[in-house]
Amino acid sequence: MSSVPPKPSTDHNFSQPNLSILAGVECMQWLATSERPIGSLEMARLMNVDRNRANRILKSLVIAGMAEQTTGRKFIVGRGFHVLAAQSMRASGILWAAAPVLESLHKLDCIVALGVLWKRSVAYLYYHHRGQSAARAIGTMFSFPALWSSIGRVLLAELEDEEIDRLYTGHKLEPFTDLRALKTELAKVREQGYSSLQHDDLKLQFTMAYPVVQDNRVIAGVAMADLPRRAKPSEYLGELKHAAEKIGLTMETLHHPGNQPQADPKSNTISAWPGLA
């Protein structure tokens, strides 16, 4: 039997996608990224659906335990998200793969981050400030506009121009003047293999990001921020590239069928990942 893991399908042109499931997942993600309770009218606007449909989806999520309704008749994430978080972290494995590598970058005395792209924002799995414990860096940073983020730009650079058009036509493009300027910047990122930018009005100063690749697909971005303005990318690029490549390699090893956690029918326990007690 071959030990080569099967490649996930990249064909998104399914003949009969279940739109109700897709809408439910999108609604859950909007709830998860919101900093405040969301009403059905606002959810309808975010999802570009009518209010009645948004309300039905939200109430279905309440029944499933994935949402709760506040006294103000708005919605927040439900207790089921705790279960989903535990299941997702175990299934993904990215924090397990990345945490030791990211901690090794703390010695550079800068902000260290790991993020993924969702629509036009970066969702951070890890965001470490100077002097902070590694545990406090996990899942505590709010989402940030992708165009203002080095991680956002390095992940957007993986998309086709048609997808960029779909994402940003009719939406804010700051700090870019138009779609052509955005695409020019993303082409530059693709060519050099990483992104870098300076924030003139933020305290993050110089920041740069490198893509994390698993099985020839970009799955996340790792970044260093709050670097001195006089810093040159070449001074930090080696460390950043090594970190991203190590995370990607660990993810490939982790998701190989032979390295998945296995149930032990005799002891009714789950065996650990290789190297864990």
Stockholm file with secondary structure:
# STOCKHOLM 1.0

chainA/1-277         MSSVPPKPSTDHNFSQPNLSILAGVECMQWLATSERPIGSLEMARLMNVDRNRANRILKSLVIAGMAEQTTGRKFIVGRGFHVLAAQSMRASGILWAAAPVLESLHKLDCIVALGVLWKRSVAYLYYHHRGQSAARAIGTMFSFPALWSSIGRVLLAELEDEEIDRLYTGHKLEPFTDLRALKTELAKVREQGYSSLQHDDLKLQFTMAYPVVQDNRVIAGVAMADLPRRAKPSEYLGELKHAAEKIGLTMETLHHPGNQPQADPKSNTISAWPGLA
#=GR chainA/1-277 SS CCCSCCCCCCCCCCSSCCHHHHHHHHHHHHHHHCSSCBCHHHHHHHHTSCHHHHHHHHHHHHHTTSEEECTTSCEEECTHHHHHHHHHHHHHCHHHHHHHHHHHTGGGCSEEEEEEEETTEEEEEEEECTTCCSGGGBSCSCCEEGGGCHHHHHHHTTSCHHHHHHHHTTSCCTTSSSHHHHHHHHHHHHHHSSEEEECSSSTTCEEEEEEEEETTEEEEEEEEEEECTTCCHHHHHHHHHHHHHHHHHHHHHHTSGGGSCCEETTTTEECCCTTCC
#=GC SS_cons         CCCSCCCCCCCCCCSSCCHHHHHHHHHHHHHHHCSSCBCHHHHHHHHTSCHHHHHHHHHHHHHTTSEEECTTSCEEECTHHHHHHHHHHHHHCHHHHHHHHHHHTGGGCSEEEEEEEETTEEEEEEEECTTCCSGGGBSCSCCEEGGGCHHHHHHHTTSCHHHHHHHHTTSCCTTSSSHHHHHHHHHHHHHHSSEEEECSSSTTCEEEEEEEEETTEEEEEEEEEEECTTCCHHHHHHHHHHHHHHHHHHHHHHTSGGGSCCEETTTTEECCCTTCC
//
